[in-house]
Amino acid sequence: MTVAIRTRPGGERTDSHNASVNKELAEAGLCGMTHLATGRVCVRPARHSGSCDFRTREEAERLLARRESAAASTR
């Protein structure tokens, strides 16, 4: 199952303004869906198929920092 995520002109995801989507992760190209009962967030790529991979916010922030660091080192 593929989730359709709409974007505005300029590429901004329309779901990033949804309280159940972590905006920081969504802007980084990750799913960012938040499990409201636990506060865990999905760290899989945006528009992924299958189930979300929910992690604690701390784990998600570490993953995001590693991705940004790796991207910066390849520039």
MDAnalysis code that builds the backbone (N, CA, C; Angstrom):
import MDAnalysis as mda
import numpy as np

u = mda.Universe.empty(225, n_residues=75, atom_resindex=np.repeat(np.arange(75), 3), trajectory=True)
u.add_TopologyAttr("name", ["N", "CA", "C"] * 75)
u.add_TopologyAttr("resid", np.arange(1, 76))
u.add_TopologyAttr("resname", ["MET", "THR", "VAL", "ALA", "ILE", "ARG", "THR", "ARG", "PRO", "GLY", "GLY", "GLU", "ARG", "THR", "ASP", "SER", "HIS", "ASN", "ALA", "SER", "VAL", "ASN", "LYS", "GLU", "LEU", "ALA", "GLU", "ALA", "GLY", "LEU", "CYS", "GLY", "MET", "THR", "HIS", "LEU", "ALA", "THR", "GLY", "ARG", "VAL", "CYS", "VAL", "ARG", "PRO", "ALA", "ARG", "HIS", "SER", "GLY", "SER", "CYS", "ASP", "PHE", "ARG", "THR", "ARG", "GLU", "GLU", "ALA", "GLU", "ARG", "LEU", "LEU", "ALA", "ARG", "ARG", "GLU", "SER", "ALA", "ALA", "ALA", "SER", "THR", "ARG"])
u.atoms.positions = np.array([
    [0.834, -1.176, 0.000],
    [0.000, 0.000, 0.000],
    [0.879, 1.238, 0.000],
    [0.665, 2.139, -0.931],
    [1.403, 3.379, -1.008],
    [0.509, 4.516, -0.578],
    [1.029, 5.351, 0.292],
    [0.268, 6.496, 0.788],
    [0.533, 7.677, -0.128],
    [-0.531, 8.306, -0.604],
    [-0.390, 9.489, -1.452],
    [-0.240, 10.712, -0.556],
    [0.870, 11.402, -0.694],
    [1.102, 12.622, 0.069],
    [1.132, 13.774, -0.915],
    [0.239, 14.700, -0.725],
    [0.156, 15.837, -1.632],
    [1.202, 16.879, -1.279],
    [1.658, 17.583, -2.310],
    [2.596, 18.678, -2.097],
    [2.061, 19.941, -2.735],
    [2.473, 21.052, -2.181],
    [2.127, 22.358, -2.743],
    [3.179, 22.730, -3.762],
    [2.883, 23.735, -4.623],
    [3.941, 24.219, -5.513],
    [5.153, 24.609, -4.666],
    [6.316, 24.170, -5.057],
    [7.508, 24.401, -4.270],
    [7.912, 23.184, -3.461],
    [7.049, 22.151, -3.437],
    [7.389, 20.888, -2.808],
    [7.008, 20.719, -1.361],
    [6.381, 21.716, -0.708],
    [6.002, 21.573, 0.696],
    [4.899, 20.533, 0.827],
    [5.072, 19.604, 1.762],
    [4.061, 18.576, 1.991],
    [2.855, 19.198, 2.681],
    [1.665, 18.926, 2.169],
    [0.456, 19.483, 2.770],
    [0.156, 18.848, 4.113],
    [0.621, 17.625, 4.350],
    [0.335, 16.979, 5.628],
    [1.262, 17.434, 6.746],
    [2.261, 18.263, 6.448],
    [3.180, 18.696, 7.496],
    [2.521, 19.648, 8.486],
    [1.336, 20.128, 8.178],
    [0.594, 20.989, 9.090],
    [-0.397, 20.184, 9.932],
    [-0.381, 18.888, 9.789],
    [-1.244, 17.991, 10.541],
    [-0.571, 17.678, 11.877],
    [-1.321, 17.741, 12.959],
    [-0.756, 17.502, 14.290],
    [-0.176, 16.109, 14.433],
    [-0.587, 15.170, 13.601],
    [-0.067, 13.808, 13.716],
    [1.168, 13.574, 12.849],
    [1.703, 14.620, 12.225],
    [2.912, 14.499, 11.421],
    [3.985, 15.405, 12.010],
    [5.156, 14.842, 12.293],
    [6.277, 15.609, 12.807],
    [6.849, 16.421, 11.657],
    [6.713, 17.728, 11.732],
    [7.087, 18.610, 10.625],
    [8.576, 18.530, 10.303],
    [9.406, 18.470, 11.314],
    [10.854, 18.411, 11.094],
    [11.241, 17.168, 10.299],
    [10.675, 16.030, 10.678],
    [10.975, 14.790, 9.959],
    [10.384, 14.812, 8.552],
    [9.174, 15.341, 8.414],
    [8.529, 15.411, 7.102],
    [9.345, 16.271, 6.148],
    [9.854, 17.389, 6.635],
    [10.661, 18.272, 5.784],
    [11.992, 17.635, 5.409],
    [12.444, 16.673, 6.206],
    [13.684, 15.959, 5.915],
    [13.464, 14.774, 4.985],
    [12.218, 14.567, 4.535],
    [11.923, 13.489, 3.596],
    [11.502, 12.183, 4.232],
    [11.283, 12.212, 5.549],
    [10.829, 11.009, 6.234],
    [9.320, 11.057, 6.397],
    [8.727, 9.935, 6.759],
    [7.280, 9.854, 6.941],
    [6.822, 10.826, 8.020],
    [7.383, 10.705, 9.219],
    [7.057, 11.625, 10.292],
    [5.710, 11.414, 10.961],
    [4.960, 10.388, 10.555],
    [3.664, 10.125, 11.182],
    [3.888, 9.847, 12.661],
    [3.056, 10.456, 13.504],
    [3.191, 10.295, 14.952],
    [2.100, 9.375, 15.477],
    [2.499, 8.397, 16.273],
    [1.547, 7.532, 16.956],
    [1.107, 8.319, 18.176],
    [-0.093, 8.868, 18.126],
    [-0.542, 9.814, 19.139],
    [-0.598, 9.217, 20.537],
    [-0.867, 7.940, 20.654],
    [-0.961, 7.327, 21.980],
    [0.390, 7.234, 22.684],
    [1.473, 7.076, 21.922],
    [2.799, 6.896, 22.521],
    [3.752, 8.045, 22.254],
    [3.465, 8.846, 21.236],
    [4.362, 9.942, 20.863],
    [5.516, 9.497, 19.988],
    [5.557, 8.218, 19.636],
    [6.621, 7.730, 18.749],
    [6.361, 8.208, 17.325],
    [7.439, 8.351, 16.548],
    [7.325, 8.864, 15.182],
    [7.925, 7.875, 14.195],
    [7.388, 7.886, 12.988],
    [7.865, 6.978, 11.939],
    [9.088, 7.573, 11.261],
    [10.134, 6.757, 11.147],
    [11.384, 7.211, 10.549],
    [11.607, 6.629, 9.150],
    [10.586, 6.002, 8.590],
    [10.706, 5.475, 7.221],
    [10.591, 6.623, 6.229],
    [11.009, 6.420, 4.992],
    [10.921, 7.487, 3.990],
    [9.474, 7.892, 3.715],
    [9.286, 9.132, 3.310],
    [7.958, 9.608, 2.926],
    [7.414, 8.714, 1.822],
    [6.131, 8.499, 1.837],
    [5.423, 7.693, 0.838],
    [5.846, 6.226, 0.857],
    [6.314, 5.742, 2.004],
    [6.751, 4.345, 2.080],
    [5.554, 3.413, 1.962],
    [5.850, 2.196, 1.552],
    [4.793, 1.183, 1.520],
    [4.899, 0.363, 2.801],
    [3.816, -0.247, 3.181],
    [3.822, -1.065, 4.380],
    [3.649, -0.256, 5.647],
    [3.903, -0.914, 6.751],
    [3.693, -0.318, 8.062],
    [4.757, 0.713, 8.406],
    [4.381, 1.619, 9.293],
    [5.325, 2.612, 9.797],
    [6.318, 1.939, 10.744],
    [7.488, 2.550, 10.886],
    [8.517, 2.111, 11.830],
    [8.611, 3.195, 12.906],
    [7.813, 3.031, 13.972],
    [7.732, 4.044, 15.013],
    [8.911, 3.923, 15.978],
    [9.555, 5.054, 16.223],
    [10.683, 5.150, 17.151],
    [10.434, 6.287, 18.123],
    [11.176, 6.281, 19.231],
    [11.043, 7.392, 20.170],
    [11.537, 8.665, 19.488],
    [11.094, 9.778, 20.003],
    [11.518, 11.059, 19.433],
    [13.039, 11.209, 19.492],
    [13.644, 10.746, 20.576],
    [15.097, 10.833, 20.712],
    [15.804, 10.011, 19.633],
    [15.302, 8.800, 19.386],
    [15.883, 7.957, 18.330],
    [15.732, 8.627, 16.975],
    [14.564, 9.202, 16.715],
    [14.305, 9.868, 15.441],
    [15.223, 11.076, 15.270],
    [15.442, 11.845, 16.337],
    [16.327, 13.005, 16.247],
    [17.767, 12.585, 15.984],
    [18.218, 11.487, 16.610],
    [19.573, 10.984, 16.352],
    [19.705, 10.525, 14.903],
    [18.704, 9.812, 14.404],
    [18.720, 9.357, 13.018],
    [18.773, 10.552, 12.062],
    [17.962, 11.560, 12.328],
    [17.924, 12.750, 11.489],
    [19.268, 13.462, 11.514],
    [19.879, 13.585, 12.680],
    [21.187, 14.233, 12.793],
    [22.247, 13.477, 11.996],
    [22.212, 12.136, 12.056],
    [23.168, 11.334, 11.276],
    [22.963, 11.531, 9.783],
    [21.696, 11.573, 9.353],
    [21.402, 11.776, 7.924],
    [21.898, 13.130, 7.460],
    [21.652, 14.169, 8.268],
    [22.076, 15.517, 7.903],
    [23.599, 15.619, 7.880],
    [24.260, 14.970, 8.828],
    [25.714, 14.964, 8.876],
    [26.306, 14.259, 7.653],
    [25.702, 13.138, 7.282],
    [26.167, 12.395, 6.101],
    [25.942, 13.209, 4.829],
    [24.820, 13.887, 4.748],
    [24.528, 14.722, 3.563],
    [25.502, 15.894, 3.466],
    [25.837, 16.487, 4.611],
    [26.751, 17.619, 4.618],
    [28.167, 17.191, 4.228],
    [28.570, 15.980, 4.601],
    [29.919, 15.513, 4.290],
    [30.077, 15.144, 2.821],
    [28.983, 14.932, 2.100],
    [29.074, 14.573, 0.678],
    [29.001, 15.794, -0.224],
    [28.833, 16.952, 0.366],
    [28.743, 18.191, -0.458],
    [30.093, 18.697, -0.844],
])
